[in-house]
Amino acid sequence: MPGGPGEILAIDIGGTKIATGVVSSEGSIAGVRTVPTPKGSDPEHLYQCVLDLARSSLEGVAGRIAACGVGCGGPMAPHGVTVSPLNIPAWRGFPLVERLETDLSLRAFVENDAKALALAEWWLGAAAGISNFLAMVVSTGVGGGIVLDGRLLDGRLGNAGHVGHVIVEPEGRLCGCGARGCLEAEASGMAIEATTGRPPADADTGTRERTGMLVGRAVASVANLCDLDLVVVGGSVALGYAETFFSAAQRELSARTGLSYSKDCRIVPVARGAHTPLLGAAAVAMRSTGVAGWPA
């Protein structure tokens, strides 16, 4: 199992909430703190919320903190040097790594939150020991991370696996990326609230089923393209809609994966529930500091 000396300060920055905690090399979590993500446009106010929460998690920690790992919505520059999450408009080209390293006096490593989720599930979750899978976050936004042949895909600028921008409704809603009909524009928490006029948690059964169906449609394309038989999904929308979501997603996935290598593809929830994002953030730092055993 991956592991190493020292503990990791883990930070998860999403469109709905910010969470921090201290994660051990065995995957235990202490000092968990959460706050709603500020909705304003002031980048410094948002950053100060992140910094204050991180410092709160560090209070009373007796062990050595080896590094800081961060999962954040994308897109972002290589290695997360600057971040521009579509669902957090306050940050555009925000220098998150530099600021955290300066203010926390720790090495900081930033990765797309869905790629971080892939690392968490490979380490301690539903994809443990599996060398080929897709991990997804279906929450305020929609993101993904792909592990192929035991390697987490990065891509040219580090944004590989962004399944939220697979087109599922060609004449659908305008997405924040500028295209129409992206999965994120149709099935994210933001999209559900915009189309129903209600918080995603209050969605009716039809909306929950449609959300799962569209996710199944998108991941079928990825499974066919990348030769996958496992998709692991987390995020407040997917986990909140539970069986209704996953049943609809599996039906659509099965209907659209008829090739011999993808026809048995399964879509399952993350194994560690609400703690998965913090485990993923910690895994980002463990991977980046060269801990043996991680997908490279």
C-alpha positions as CSV (number, residue, x, y, z in Angstrom):
1,M,0.0,0.0,0.0
2,P,1.3,3.5,-0.8
3,G,2.5,5.4,2.3
4,G,5.4,7.5,3.6
5,P,6.6,9.5,6.5
6,G,4.6,12.5,7.7
7,E,1.0,13.4,7.4
8,I,-0.6,15.4,4.6
9,L,-2.7,18.6,4.9
10,A,-5.5,17.9,2.5
11,I,-7.7,20.6,0.9
12,D,-10.7,20.0,-1.3
13,I,-12.1,23.1,-3.1
14,G,-15.4,22.7,-4.7
15,G,-18.2,24.9,-6.0
16,T,-20.4,24.1,-3.0
17,K,-18.0,23.6,-0.1
18,I,-14.4,23.8,1.0
19,A,-13.1,21.0,3.2
20,T,-9.7,20.5,4.9
21,G,-8.2,17.7,7.1
22,V,-5.0,16.0,8.0
23,V,-4.5,12.5,6.4
24,S,-2.1,9.8,7.5
25,S,-0.2,7.5,5.2
26,E,-2.7,4.8,6.1
27,G,-5.7,6.9,5.1
28,S,-7.1,8.0,8.5
29,I,-8.4,11.6,8.6
30,A,-8.3,14.1,11.5
31,G,-9.2,17.7,12.0
32,V,-11.8,17.8,9.3
33,R,-13.3,21.3,8.7
34,T,-15.8,22.4,6.2
35,V,-17.4,25.7,5.1
36,P,-19.7,26.7,2.2
37,T,-17.7,28.1,-0.8
38,P,-18.1,31.9,-0.9
39,K,-20.3,32.9,-3.8
40,G,-18.8,36.3,-4.4
41,S,-16.3,37.4,-7.0
42,D,-13.4,38.5,-4.7
43,P,-10.5,36.1,-5.2
44,E,-8.7,37.1,-2.0
45,H,-11.8,36.5,0.1
46,L,-12.1,33.0,-1.2
47,Y,-8.4,32.3,-0.7
48,Q,-8.6,33.6,2.9
49,C,-11.4,31.2,3.6
50,V,-9.3,28.3,2.3
51,L,-6.2,29.4,4.3
52,D,-8.2,29.9,7.5
53,L,-9.8,26.5,7.2
54,A,-6.4,24.8,6.5
55,R,-4.8,26.5,9.6
56,S,-7.8,25.3,11.7
57,S,-7.2,21.7,10.6
58,L,-3.6,22.0,11.6
59,E,-4.3,23.1,15.1
60,G,-3.4,20.4,17.6
61,V,-1.7,18.1,15.1
62,A,1.2,16.4,16.8
63,G,2.8,14.7,13.8
64,R,5.0,16.1,11.1
65,I,3.1,17.6,8.1
66,A,5.0,16.5,5.1
67,A,3.2,18.5,2.4
68,C,-0.1,20.0,1.3
69,G,-2.3,18.3,-1.3
70,V,-5.2,20.0,-3.0
71,G,-8.1,18.9,-5.2
72,C,-9.7,21.7,-7.1
73,G,-12.1,22.1,-9.9
74,G,-10.6,22.7,-13.4
75,P,-9.4,23.7,-15.8
76,M,-6.0,24.6,-14.5
77,A,-2.4,25.2,-15.7
78,P,0.1,22.3,-15.6
79,H,0.6,21.1,-12.0
80,G,-2.1,23.4,-10.8
81,V,0.2,26.4,-10.8
82,T,-2.8,28.5,-11.6
83,V,-6.4,27.5,-11.3
84,S,-9.5,28.7,-13.2
85,P,-12.4,26.5,-12.0
86,L,-15.5,27.0,-14.2
87,N,-17.8,26.7,-11.2
88,I,-15.8,29.1,-9.0
89,P,-15.8,32.4,-11.0
90,A,-13.8,34.3,-8.3
91,W,-10.6,32.4,-9.4
92,R,-9.3,33.0,-12.9
93,G,-5.6,32.2,-13.3
94,F,-5.3,32.2,-9.5
95,P,-1.7,31.3,-8.3
96,L,-2.8,28.7,-5.7
97,V,0.4,26.7,-5.4
98,E,2.6,29.8,-4.8
99,R,0.2,31.3,-2.3
100,L,-0.3,28.2,-0.2
101,E,3.5,27.4,-0.1
102,T,4.2,31.0,1.0
103,D,1.5,31.1,3.7
104,L,1.7,27.5,5.0
105,S,5.5,27.0,4.6
106,L,4.7,23.6,3.1
107,R,5.2,22.2,-0.4
108,A,1.9,22.3,-2.1
109,F,0.6,20.1,-4.9
110,V,-2.7,20.9,-6.8
111,E,-4.6,18.6,-9.1
112,N,-8.1,18.5,-10.7
113,D,-10.5,17.2,-8.0
114,A,-11.8,14.4,-10.2
115,K,-8.2,13.2,-10.9
116,A,-7.6,13.3,-7.2
117,L,-10.7,11.2,-6.7
118,A,-9.3,8.6,-9.1
119,L,-6.2,8.4,-6.9
120,A,-8.2,8.0,-3.7
121,E,-10.3,5.2,-5.2
122,W,-7.2,3.4,-6.5
123,W,-5.6,3.7,-3.1
124,L,-8.4,2.8,-0.7
125,G,-11.7,2.6,-2.6
126,A,-13.7,0.8,-5.2
127,A,-10.8,0.7,-7.8
128,A,-8.2,-0.7,-5.4
129,G,-5.8,-2.8,-7.3
130,I,-7.4,-2.0,-10.7
131,S,-5.2,-0.6,-13.5
132,N,-7.9,0.7,-15.9
133,F,-10.9,2.8,-14.8
134,L,-12.7,6.1,-14.9
135,A,-13.4,8.1,-11.8
136,M,-16.0,10.9,-11.8
137,V,-17.3,13.7,-9.7
138,V,-20.9,14.7,-10.3
139,S,-21.6,17.6,-8.0
140,T,-21.8,21.4,-8.6
141,G,-19.8,20.6,-11.7
142,V,-18.8,17.4,-13.4
143,G,-15.2,16.2,-13.8
144,G,-13.2,13.0,-14.4
145,G,-9.9,11.3,-14.1
146,I,-8.7,8.2,-16.1
147,V,-6.3,5.6,-15.0
148,L,-5.0,3.4,-17.9
149,D,-2.4,0.7,-17.6
150,G,-1.8,1.8,-14.0
151,R,-1.0,5.4,-14.9
152,L,-3.2,8.4,-14.1
153,L,-3.5,10.3,-17.4
154,D,-2.4,14.0,-17.3
155,G,-2.6,15.1,-20.9
156,R,-0.8,18.1,-22.5
157,L,-1.7,20.6,-19.8
158,G,-2.8,18.3,-17.0
159,N,-6.6,18.3,-17.8
160,A,-7.0,14.8,-19.3
161,G,-10.2,13.0,-18.3
162,H,-12.5,16.0,-18.2
163,V,-15.6,14.0,-19.0
164,G,-17.8,16.9,-18.0
165,H,-17.3,18.3,-21.5
166,V,-18.3,15.2,-23.4
167,I,-21.4,16.2,-25.5
168,V,-24.5,14.4,-24.4
169,E,-27.2,16.7,-25.9
170,P,-25.9,18.2,-29.2
171,E,-28.5,21.0,-29.2
172,G,-28.6,21.3,-25.4
173,R,-27.8,24.0,-22.9
174,L,-24.9,26.4,-23.3
175,C,-22.0,25.3,-21.1
176,G,-19.6,27.6,-19.3
177,C,-16.9,26.3,-21.6
178,G,-18.8,27.9,-24.6
179,A,-20.1,24.6,-26.2
180,R,-23.6,23.3,-26.1
181,G,-24.9,20.1,-24.6
182,C,-21.9,19.2,-22.4
183,L,-22.5,16.7,-19.6
184,E,-21.7,19.5,-17.1
185,A,-24.3,21.8,-18.8
186,E,-27.0,19.1,-18.5
187,A,-26.3,17.0,-15.4
188,S,-24.3,19.1,-12.9
189,G,-25.8,20.6,-9.8
190,M,-25.6,24.0,-11.4
191,A,-27.5,22.8,-14.4
192,I,-30.2,21.1,-12.4
193,E,-30.8,24.2,-10.3
194,A,-30.9,26.4,-13.4
195,T,-33.4,24.1,-15.2
196,T,-35.7,23.2,-12.3
197,G,-35.5,26.4,-10.3
198,R,-34.8,24.3,-7.1
199,P,-31.7,23.1,-5.3
200,P,-30.4,19.8,-6.7
201,A,-31.3,18.0,-3.5
202,D,-35.0,18.9,-4.1
203,A,-35.1,17.4,-7.7
204,D,-37.9,15.1,-8.6
205,T,-37.5,11.5,-9.6
206,G,-37.6,12.3,-13.3
207,T,-34.7,14.7,-13.0
208,R,-32.7,12.3,-10.9
209,E,-33.2,9.6,-13.5
210,R,-32.3,11.9,-16.4
211,T,-29.1,13.0,-14.6
212,G,-28.0,9.3,-14.2
213,M,-29.0,8.5,-17.8
214,L,-26.9,11.4,-19.2
215,V,-23.9,10.3,-17.0
216,G,-24.3,6.8,-18.3
217,R,-24.4,8.1,-21.9
218,A,-21.2,10.1,-21.4
219,V,-19.2,7.3,-19.7
220,A,-20.2,4.8,-22.4
221,S,-18.3,6.9,-24.9
222,V,-15.3,6.9,-22.6
223,A,-15.5,3.2,-21.9
224,N,-15.7,2.4,-25.6
225,L,-12.8,4.8,-26.4
226,C,-10.5,3.7,-23.5
227,D,-11.3,0.0,-23.1
228,L,-12.7,0.3,-19.6
229,D,-15.0,-2.0,-17.5
230,L,-15.2,0.1,-14.4
231,V,-16.5,3.7,-13.6
232,V,-16.4,5.0,-10.1
233,V,-18.6,8.0,-9.3
234,G,-18.7,10.4,-6.3
235,G,-20.0,13.9,-5.7
236,S,-23.0,15.3,-3.9
237,V,-25.4,14.9,-6.8
238,A,-24.5,11.3,-7.6
239,L,-24.3,10.1,-4.0
240,G,-27.4,12.2,-3.0
241,Y,-29.5,10.6,-5.8
242,A,-28.2,7.2,-4.8
243,E,-29.9,4.2,-6.3
244,T,-32.1,6.2,-8.7
245,F,-29.0,7.8,-10.2
246,F,-26.9,4.7,-10.4
247,S,-29.6,2.4,-11.8
248,A,-30.4,4.9,-14.6
249,A,-26.7,5.4,-15.3
250,Q,-26.1,1.6,-15.5
251,R,-29.1,1.1,-17.9
252,E,-27.8,3.7,-20.3
253,L,-24.2,2.6,-20.0
254,S,-25.2,-1.0,-20.8
255,A,-27.4,0.1,-23.7
256,R,-24.5,1.9,-25.3
257,T,-21.5,-0.4,-24.7
258,G,-22.1,-3.3,-27.1
259,L,-18.4,-4.0,-27.9
260,S,-16.9,-7.2,-26.5
261,Y,-14.4,-5.3,-24.3
262,S,-16.9,-2.7,-22.9
263,K,-20.2,-4.5,-22.7
264,D,-19.7,-5.5,-19.1
265,C,-18.7,-2.1,-17.9
266,R,-20.0,-1.2,-14.4
267,I,-20.7,2.1,-12.8
268,V,-20.5,2.2,-9.0
269,P,-20.3,4.7,-6.2
270,V,-17.1,5.7,-4.4
271,A,-16.3,3.5,-1.5
272,R,-15.4,6.1,1.1
273,G,-18.3,8.5,0.6
274,A,-17.9,12.0,1.8
275,H,-14.3,11.5,2.9
276,T,-13.1,10.6,-0.6
277,P,-12.2,14.1,-1.7
278,L,-9.9,14.7,1.2
279,L,-8.3,11.3,0.6
280,G,-7.8,12.3,-3.0
281,A,-6.2,15.6,-2.1
282,A,-3.8,13.8,0.2
283,A,-3.1,11.3,-2.6
284,V,-2.2,14.1,-4.9
285,A,0.7,15.1,-2.6
286,M,1.7,11.5,-2.0
287,R,1.9,10.9,-5.8
288,S,3.7,14.2,-6.4
289,T,6.3,13.6,-3.8
290,G,7.2,10.2,-5.3
291,V,5.7,7.8,-2.8
292,A,6.1,4.3,-4.3
293,G,3.1,2.5,-5.6
294,W,1.0,5.4,-7.0
295,P,-0.1,5.5,-10.7
296,A,2.7,7.6,-12.1
